[in-house]
Amino acid sequence: MDIDSRPPLDRLETAWAAFAAVNLAIMFAFPDWETVPFHFIWISLTILYGVRVWNVRKTVVILSLVVVSTGAVMVRNVIKVDAQVDEVSEVPLMAAVFLAMVWHARRRELAVREVRRLANRERIAHERERAFVRFASHELRTPITVARGHAELAAMQVDDAQTFADLGIVVDELDRLSTLSSRLLTLASADAPTFLSKTSVNLTHLLQETVQRWQPTAGRDWSVDVRGSITLDADPLRLGVALDALIENAVAHTHDGARIVLRAFTAGPNAAIEVSDSGSGISPGQLAHAFEPFSRPRHTRDQATGGTGLGLAIVKAIVGAHDGTVTMSSTLDVGTTVRLELPLDDATTHHADGDTLVVRNTSE
């Protein structure tokens, strides 16, 4: 495939041809000043090629025309008006400079084409990978649900304690597979235009409802701290999924009675949501990779509470879909804080003079 896929002659090339013709006429009419228009022709040709990068045939034709025309005028001036003969040597010299430009420009153009080809291939592979994950995750839901139903039914009908315990493990693992499938589907759909369904979200209500759902599941010191009244234009279901993933991690890394706090406040042009715990914390080395898919703290990898390793990746995807950012700070044996910042926009309201809401509940 030729590098130059443009029409044979465009406006820029037409303008250059007119400019070159004018300078050629000046060379002919004013032999004593031929050096200046001569260099104008060659320099403008070199610049034009840097912009256009013609195919080989077109390059040879245009180069030949310039060499012949400028060389002919210079030879004519040597014969007719006794111009300096050595100036004719500039024609092959300028042609050599132009050919050096041709070599560099073509190498660059071919390199750019290769980069684009590789990027396009990577994009196609990425799209196929996401499509496969979406399809596989969707297709796994039904057999997992059926298998879980049969396992639960079998557990209700057995009298042997060991068999009942084994079936309980089967149900737990099927639940993990179901969670993994659901989270993979969420990650694979994060780039879709329909990923978010935005509406007005009151952060006070969202955080209260989230804590109310989680409070009976774990004996932690739960609290909600919302400073002022903040309403966002966001997807409440997706934000709820992100908060659930953060709280799941907080519960997994804390013990009974440990504190888990959900906060909301404004931070400049953003609304900030924080989930903090007083748990085991994460080492600096693991913190750098915390939001990567399947990244989990080493001490939880082989435990049932180790999770799927996709929770924080989903949080990052959901926050990113809202044009927000997510950061994490953690200290070993002190605790972890994850902060989500979502941009405030015209559809967002914040009343700084509102009362600070503090809800504190300790589960026994």
N, C-alpha and C positions, 0 to 999 in steps of 0.2 A: 504494500500500500504506500503510495507517495505521501511524503510529508505534507506537501501543499495541497489541501483539499478545497481551496477557495476558487472563485471564478478566475479565468485567465488574466483579467485586468480589472482591478478595482479602482476606486477613486484615489486612494493614496498613491498607487502606482502610476495612475494617469497624471497626477500632480507632479510626481517626481520626473516623469518623462518630459513634461513641459518645462520643468526647472532645468533639467539637463540640456534640453534643446536650446534654451535661452543662453546658458553658459557656454555651450558649444559655439553659438553664434557670436558671442563676445570674444571667444578665443580666435575665431576667424576674422572678426572685424578689428580687433585690437591685439595684434601679435605681441606687442611689448608687455602686455598684461595677461598673457595666456596662462601663467602659472596659477593665479588666483581662481579663475573659473574652472580650470582643470582640476584643482584639488576639491573645489566645491562639488563637482560631478562625482568624483570617486568617494569622497567622505559621505555624501548623501546616499550613494548607492550602498555603501557598507552599513549605514544606519538603517536603511530601508530593509536590507536583507535580515538584519537582526530582529526586525519586527515581523517580517513575512516568512522567511525560511522557505524559499521555493523548492520545487522538486529539481532533480538533477538536470533534466532536459531544459527547463525554463532558465535555470541558473546559467547553463552553458550558452544559451542563446543570448541572454541579456549581457553577460560578461563579454562575449565576442563582439556584440554591437558596440559596447562602450570602448573596448580596446581598439577596434578598427576605426571608430569615428574620432576618438581623441588622438589616436596615433596618426591618423591621416591628416588632421588639422595641424598637428605639430610638425610633421614632415613637410607639409605644404609651406608652413611658416619658415622652416629652415631653408627651403629652396627659394621661396619668393622674397622674403624680407631679411634673409641672412640671420635668422634667430640662432641661438646657441644649440649645437647639435646634441650636447650631453643632456638637454632637457627631455629628449625623446626617450632616454633610458628610464625615465620615471613611469612610463606606461607599464612595462613589465613589473617594475617594483610595486606600483599601486595594485596591479592585478594580483601579485603575490600576497600583499596584505589582505586584499579582499578574499582570496582563497583561504587564508588562515582563519578569517572570520567565518567563512562558510563551514570549515571543519569544526570549529568550536560550536557554532550555532546548531549544526546538524546533530552533533553529539548531545548537546543539551536537549534538543527537541526529542530525540530518540529516548533519552533518559526520562524525560517528562512523560512520554507515552508509556514507557514501561512501568513507571510509578502509578499512572492512572490505571493501567491494565491490572496490576497487582491489587490496587485498592478496590477496583471493581470486582475482582475475583474474591477478595476478602469480604466485600459487602454481600455478594451472592451467597458465599459459604455461611456467613453470619445469619442471613435471612433464612437459609435452609435449616440451619441449626435451631433457630428459634421456632420455625414452623414444625420441626420434628418434636421439639420439647412440648410445644402446645398440643400437638396431636397425641403424643405418648401420654402426657399428663391427663388429657381428657379421656383417653381410652382406658387408662388404669383405674379411673374412679369406679366404674361399674363392677369389674371383677373384685376389687378390694372391698367394696360394700357388700357384695354377695358373700365373699369368703368370711368377712367379719360376722355377718348375720348367722352363717352356719356354725362358726366357732362359738358364738354366744349361745345358740340353740343347743349345741352339743354340751356346753358347760352346764346348762340347766338340767341336763338329763343324766349326768354321770354322778356316781356316788364315791368314786375313788378320789381321795384328796390330791394325790400326785397328778392324776389326769386333769383334775380341775385346775391345778396350778399351771400345768403345761398349756392348757387351753387359754388361761389368762395371759400367759406370755405371748401366745399367738395373737390374741386380740390386741394386746399392747403394741406389738410389732406392726400389725395391720393399721393401727391408728397412726403410728409413725410414718408408714408408707403413704397413708392418706394425706397427712400433713405435708410430707415431702412433695407429693404430687401437686397439691394445691399451691404450694409456694413456688415450685418450678413454673407452674402455669402463670402465676402472678409476675414472676421475673420475665418470662418470655413475652408477656403482653404489655410490659411497661412502656414500650415505644409506640404502641398503637394509639391512633388519634382518639379512640373511644375509651382509653384506659381510665380517664377521670370523668366523673359526673359531678360537676361542681354545684354547690348550693351554699346558702348562708350557714355557717357553722359557728356556734357559740362555744368558745373554748372552755368556759366554766362548766357548761352542761356536758361537753364531751369528756372532760377529765373526771367529773363526778361519776358519770355512767360507767366509765372504764374501771374506776376503782370499785364501784359497787359490784361489777361483774367478777372482779378478781378477789375481792376481800374474802369470800367464803372458801376459796380454794387453797389459801396459804395463810398460816398464822404469822403475819408480819405486822409491823407498826405502820399502817397506811396513813398517808396524809395528802391533801390537795391544797395548793397555795396558788391562787390566781389574783394577780395584782391589777385591779381595775376590771373593766368589762371589754373584752375583745371579741369581735365577730369577724370571721374570715370568709372569703369566697374560696371554698375548698371542697374536696370530696370527703364527706364524713366517714364513709365506709373504709376508704383507703387509709385515712388517717387513723382510724380505729385499728386496722390491721397493723400499722406501723407501731402504735402504742402497745398493742398486745405482744408484738415481737420483743419490744424493749422490756416490758414487764416480765415476760417469760424468762428472759436472760437474767433480770434482776432477782427473780424468785429462785432460779437455778443456782445463783452464786451467793445466796444469803441463807441464814438459818432462822429458825422460829424466833420471833421477837425482833428481828432486825428491821431497820427502818427503810421504807420505800416511799419516796416523795415525788409527786407530780406537780410541776410548777408551770405557770404561764405568765408572761409579761411582755412588754414591748422592748425592743432593742434597736433603737434608731428607726430605720425604715422597715424593720421586720417585726413579726410576732415570734417570740421564742417559746418553745415548749421544752422542758427539761424533765428527764426521768433519772432520779438519783437513788442510790442504794448504799447501805453501809456493809457491803459484802466483802468477798475475798479480793476483789480487784483484779486487774489484768497487768501483766508485765509490759514494759515499754516495747519489747520486741514483738509481742503478740498484738499490741495495740496498733502498730503500724499496718497490720493486715486484717484488722477486725472486720472491715466492711467487705472483704472479698468473699465470694461464694465458697461455701464449705469450710470456712475458717472458724475454728473453735479453739478455746483454750485447751492446752495439752492435757491438763488434769481432768477434763470432762469427756475426752474423746471416747473412752471405753465405758462410760457410765450411761445408764438409761436416761439420765437427765441431760445428756450431752446435746440433745436437740439435733436438728438437721444441718446446722451450719449455714442456713440460708436466711435466718431471721434478720441480721443486720444488713445483708445485701438487699433484702426486700425493703427495709427501712430507707436505705439510700436511694433505691429506685423510686419509691413513692414520693419521697421528699424532692428528688430531682424532677419528677414529673410536675410538681408544684412550683418549679423554678426556685427551690429552696436549697439549703445546705444542711449537712449534719456533721457534728463533731463529737468526739468522745475524749474525756479525760478520766484517768484512773490511777489509783495508788494501791499497791498490794497491801492487803489486810486493812485497808481503810474504806474503800468503796469506789464506785464508778458513777459518772454522770454523763449522760448522752443528751446533747442539745440539738434540737431541730429549730431552724429559723426559716420561716415562710414569709415571703414579701407581702407587705401591706400595700393595697392598691385602692382604687376609687370605690370598690365595693366593700372595703373593710372599714369598720368603725371601732374606735377605741375611746373610752371615756376614762381619762387618767384620774379624774376626781371621784370616780366610783369607789365604793368601799372595797377594801382588800378582803377577799374571801379565803378563809382558812377552815378546812374541814379535816378533822383528825379522828381516826377510828383505829382502835387497836383490837385485832382479833385474838381471841384467847386460844 
